[in-house]
Amino acid sequence: MFQASRKNKLESGIIISIFIIVITLIVYYICNSLKLGNLSIIIALIFSIGSSWASYYYSDKIVLASCRARPATKEEDLKIVNILDALMVTAGLPKKPDLYVVEDNQPNAFATGRNPQHAVICVTTGLLDKLDYYELEGVIAHEMSHIKNYDILLSTVVSVFVGFIVMLSDLFSRTLFWGGIKDNDDNDSKANSFLMLLGLIFLILSPIFGTLMQLALSRKREYLADSTAIEFTRNPDGLISALQKLEGDPNELESANSATANMYIVNPFKKNGNRGKKKTSSLWSTHPSTEDRIEALRNIK
């Protein structure tokens, strides 16, 4: 587990550095295309560093605001508060995560934050209504595993960065549509042309690569979080039963979006056309198949 945490911290640093470079080049391309001259590189650097800083320190608030979550209270959510308190004994986290609730019929949950000292676990009202005590315990333990393994930093930062890149791509397409992109005759040096070319390439391809990276990171870490959750609860049956209920629930999560789908314990978007068939992971899957996860948990037993 310690090795996984250290690896996730290293990967987070590398990914943040890559995204700073990518966003800098994209913004530089857009600014230079708008004939902003020497201000282009300054604006690009300010935007990329600022977005990176905001993503690191405010990613949890951005995600919670996007799903309209409210803080959990003992008066309304005593059962889940008690489960979290009990799991703190075995999880070994330095600080109890803040607990939030989303008003939605689909049973689901996610964890977010930049580190275990600033972590959040968010559950839906559907999860609280449809799962029993041991199933809820398995889900909360799974999310606490993401916190302890530093998965939350990696998944949340990547989600926010992918959102930024998609936003920049949309800005570029709108500017192009309105005729804002013109040749800049004042900046015809080879170095400038090379940077412009890189910016254009990243602008076109980054949303695809960013999404693939986001999905691959999510799939890889679900198995580790499942197994770590069993270390906390010593009860594989609770999590197995919870995953079966979550997978079989027909409701869609209205507050979810494509940028945050990878953060949930199961895919919040239901594909009715595949209901009743064996689900398998693909390149575009946000999660490994539930069947594969349950099989892995049964092997632990």
C-alpha positions in Angstrom: 0.0 0.0 0.0 2.9 2.4 0.8 4.4 1.7 -2.6 1.1 2.4 -4.3 0.8 5.7 -2.5 4.3 6.7 -3.4 3.7 5.7 -7.0 0.5 7.7 -7.1 2.2 10.8 -5.7 5.0 10.5 -8.4 2.4 10.0 -11.2 0.4 13.0 -10.0 3.5 15.2 -10.1 4.4 14.0 -13.6 0.8 14.4 -14.9 0.5 17.9 -13.5 3.8 18.9 -15.2 2.7 17.4 -18.5 -0.6 19.2 -18.3 1.1 22.6 -17.5 3.2 22.2 -20.7 0.2 21.1 -22.8 -2.1 23.9 -21.6 0.7 26.5 -22.0 1.2 25.4 -25.7 -2.6 25.4 -26.4 -3.2 28.8 -24.8 -0.1 30.1 -26.6 -1.4 28.9 -29.9 -4.9 30.5 -29.3 -3.4 33.8 -28.2 -0.9 34.0 -31.0 -3.6 33.2 -33.5 -5.5 36.1 -32.1 -2.4 38.3 -32.9 -1.7 39.1 -29.3 2.1 39.1 -30.0 4.6 38.9 -27.2 1.7 38.8 -24.7 0.8 35.3 -25.9 3.5 33.4 -23.9 2.9 35.5 -20.8 -0.9 34.8 -20.9 -0.3 31.1 -21.6 2.1 30.7 -18.6 -0.3 32.6 -16.3 -3.3 30.6 -17.4 -1.5 27.2 -17.2 0.1 27.8 -13.8 -3.1 29.4 -12.4 -5.3 26.4 -13.6 -2.8 24.0 -12.1 -2.9 25.7 -8.8 -6.7 25.9 -8.8 -7.0 22.3 -9.8 -4.7 21.2 -6.9 -6.2 23.3 -4.2 -9.9 23.5 -5.3 -10.5 20.4 -7.3 -12.7 18.9 -4.5 -14.8 22.1 -4.3 -15.2 22.1 -8.1 -16.4 18.5 -8.1 -18.8 18.9 -5.1 -20.3 22.1 -6.7 -20.8 20.3 -10.0 -22.9 17.6 -8.3 -24.7 19.9 -5.9 -23.6 18.0 -2.8 -24.5 19.0 0.8 -22.6 18.2 4.0 -23.9 15.1 5.8 -25.3 15.6 9.3 -25.9 13.3 12.2 -29.6 14.2 12.3 -30.2 13.1 8.7 -27.4 10.7 8.0 -26.5 9.0 11.3 -26.0 5.5 9.8 -23.3 6.6 7.3 -21.6 8.9 9.9 -21.3 6.0 12.3 -19.9 3.7 9.6 -17.3 6.3 8.8 -16.3 6.7 12.4 -16.0 2.9 12.9 -13.8 2.5 9.8 -11.4 5.2 11.0 -10.1 2.7 13.5 -8.9 0.2 10.9 -8.2 2.6 8.0 -5.4 4.5 9.7 -6.1 7.8 8.0 -4.6 10.9 9.7 -7.9 12.8 9.5 -11.6 11.8 9.1 -12.8 12.7 5.6 -15.6 15.2 5.3 -18.8 13.5 4.4 -21.2 14.8 1.7 -24.5 13.6 0.3 -26.0 14.1 -3.2 -29.8 13.9 -3.6 -30.1 11.3 -6.3 -31.9 7.9 -6.6 -28.9 6.1 -8.1 -26.8 4.3 -5.4 -23.2 5.5 -5.9 -20.3 7.2 -4.2 -16.9 8.8 -4.8 -13.9 10.3 -2.9 -12.1 13.4 -3.8 -9.5 15.9 -2.4 -5.8 16.5 -2.7 -4.5 14.3 0.2 -5.8 12.4 3.2 -5.7 15.6 5.3 -8.1 17.3 2.8 -10.3 14.4 1.7 -14.0 14.1 1.0 -16.3 11.1 0.6 -19.6 11.8 -1.2 -22.6 9.4 -1.3 -26.0 9.5 -2.9 -29.3 9.3 -1.1 -30.0 6.3 -3.3 -27.0 4.5 -1.7 -28.2 5.3 1.8 -31.7 4.1 1.0 -30.9 0.9 -0.9 -27.9 -0.6 0.9 -27.8 -2.3 4.3 -25.2 -1.7 6.9 -22.5 -4.1 5.7 -23.0 -3.1 2.1 -22.6 0.6 3.0 -19.5 -0.3 5.0 -17.9 -2.0 2.0 -18.6 1.1 -0.2 -17.2 3.6 2.4 -14.2 1.4 2.9 -13.6 1.3 -0.9 -13.6 5.1 -1.0 -11.3 5.4 2.1 -8.9 3.1 0.2 -8.8 5.6 -2.6 -7.9 8.3 0.0 -5.2 6.2 1.7 -3.7 5.2 -1.7 -3.7 8.8 -2.9 -5.9 7.8 -5.8 -8.1 10.9 -5.1 -5.4 13.4 -6.0 -4.6 11.7 -9.3 -8.2 11.1 -10.4 -9.5 14.5 -9.4 -6.7 16.5 -10.9 -6.9 14.6 -14.1 -10.7 15.1 -14.2 -10.3 18.9 -13.8 -7.5 19.1 -16.3 -9.4 17.2 -18.9 -12.3 19.6 -18.3 -9.9 22.5 -18.9 -8.6 21.1 -22.1 -12.1 20.4 -23.4 -13.0 24.0 -22.5 -10.0 25.3 -24.4 -10.9 23.1 -27.4 -14.4 24.5 -27.4 -13.0 28.1 -27.2 -10.8 27.4 -30.2 -13.6 25.9 -32.2 -15.8 29.0 -31.5 -13.0 31.4 -32.3 -12.3 29.5 -35.6 -16.1 29.6 -36.4 -16.2 33.4 -36.0 -13.1 33.9 -38.1 -10.9 34.9 -35.2 -7.9 32.7 -36.3 -5.7 34.5 -38.8 -2.1 34.2 -39.9 0.3 36.2 -37.9 2.8 37.7 -40.2 4.7 39.5 -37.4 5.8 36.2 -35.8 7.2 34.1 -38.6 10.3 32.7 -36.9 11.0 29.0 -37.0 10.8 28.7 -33.2 7.4 30.4 -33.1 6.1 28.3 -36.0 7.2 25.1 -34.2 5.4 26.2 -31.0 2.3 27.1 -32.9 2.3 23.7 -34.6 2.8 21.9 -31.2 -0.1 24.0 -29.8 -2.4 23.0 -32.6 -1.5 19.3 -32.3 -2.1 19.3 -28.6 -5.3 21.3 -29.0 -6.7 18.6 -31.4 -5.4 15.5 -29.7 -5.2 16.4 -26.0 -8.9 15.8 -25.2 -8.6 12.3 -26.6 -5.4 11.4 -24.9 -6.5 13.1 -21.7 -9.7 11.1 -21.6 -7.9 7.8 -22.3 -5.4 8.6 -19.5 -8.3 9.4 -17.2 -10.1 6.1 -18.0 -6.9 3.9 -17.8 -6.0 5.4 -14.4 -9.5 4.8 -13.0 -9.7 1.1 -14.2 -6.3 0.2 -12.8 -7.1 1.6 -9.3 -10.5 0.1 -8.7 -9.1 -3.4 -8.1 -6.6 -2.1 -5.6 -9.3 -0.1 -3.8 -11.5 -3.1 -3.6 -8.8 -5.3 -2.1 -7.7 -2.6 0.3 -11.4 -2.2 1.4 -11.5 -5.9 2.4 -8.4 -5.3 4.6 -10.4 -2.6 6.4 -13.7 -4.5 6.8 -12.6 -8.2 6.8 -15.9 -8.8 5.0 -15.8 -9.4 1.2 -19.5 -10.3 1.1 -20.6 -6.8 2.0 -18.7 -5.1 -0.9 -19.7 -7.9 -3.3 -23.3 -7.5 -2.5 -23.0 -3.7 -2.7 -21.4 -3.9 -6.2 -24.2 -6.3 -7.4 -26.9 -3.8 -6.2 -25.1 -0.8 -7.7 -24.6 -2.6 -11.1 -28.2 -3.7 -11.2 -29.8 -0.4 -10.3 -31.6 1.1 -13.4 -31.4 4.8 -12.4 -29.0 7.2 -14.0 -27.0 9.7 -11.9 -28.3 13.1 -13.0 -25.5 15.1 -11.5 -22.7 13.1 -13.1 -20.8 14.2 -16.2 -18.2 12.7 -18.5 -15.3 14.5 -16.7 -16.2 13.0 -13.2 -17.6 9.6 -14.2 -14.3 7.9 -13.5 -14.4 9.0 -9.9 -17.5 7.0 -8.9 -17.3 3.4 -7.5 -19.4 2.2 -10.5 -20.1 3.9 -13.8 -22.9 6.4 -13.2 -24.1 6.1 -16.8 -26.3 3.1 -17.4 -26.4 1.5 -20.8 -29.8 -0.2 -21.0 -29.0 -1.9 -24.3 -26.4 -4.0 -22.5 -28.6 -4.9 -19.6 -28.7 -8.7 -19.1 -25.5 -9.2 -21.0 -22.0 -9.8 -19.6 -20.3 -6.5 -19.4 -16.6 -6.3 -20.3 -14.1 -3.5 -20.1 -13.1 -1.6 -23.2 -10.7 1.2 -24.1 -13.4 3.7 -23.3 -14.7 2.1 -20.1 -14.5 4.2 -17.0 -14.3 1.1 -14.8 -13.4 -2.6 -15.0 -16.5 -4.7 -15.4 -18.4 -5.4 -12.2 -18.3 -9.1 -12.9 -14.5 -9.0 -13.0 -14.3 -7.0 -9.8 -16.6 -9.4 -8.0 -14.6 -12.4 -9.2 -11.4 -10.8 -7.9 -13.1 -10.3 -4.5 -14.3 -13.9 -4.4 -10.7 -15.0 -5.0 -9.6 -13.1 -2.0 -12.1 -15.1 0.1 
